[in-house]
Amino acid sequence: MSEFLPLTSLLLMASALSVALVVCIRLTRAHARLAASLSVALAEERKAREQLGRDINALIICSGELGERFRHQSAKQKSLVDKINTLSQHIEGTQAVTQAERLMANGLAVEQITQMCALSRGEAALLERWKQRSNAA
């Protein structure tokens, strides 16, 4: 029986080593699958990051173009405001009557002319009578 003891021990050790080897092989395969899965996820993450970088660059370019268009529109608006201010200065005072005469000659209604030239009710009435007199003549 003592002769079988070392053989039994060897068989047990061989069995334990076989089990350990099978476990190691399975762990290695699982590790390989996990590494492949992580590699795919990393590649997708890189693609997403590159796309995000392209999107950000496109937004920066668009923002610059919008800023330029905004500056251009602001300059146009300033020019128009200056023209309106110049016209309103010409309309004030004695030139209001001249402006009203021109507008009336162009066929605008008295109500529109009084609003545009900021005339009072009395001036509007006078303008109305003057228009009627000019039409009668």
Buried (B, 14 or more C-beta within 10 A) or exposed (E): EEEEEEEEEEEEEEEEEEEEEEEEEEEEEEEEEEEEEEEEEEEEEEEEEEEEEEEEEEEEEEEEEEEEEEEEEEEEEEEEEEEEEEEEEEBEEEEBBEBBBEBBEEEBEBEEBBEBBEBEEEBBEEBBEBBEEEEEE
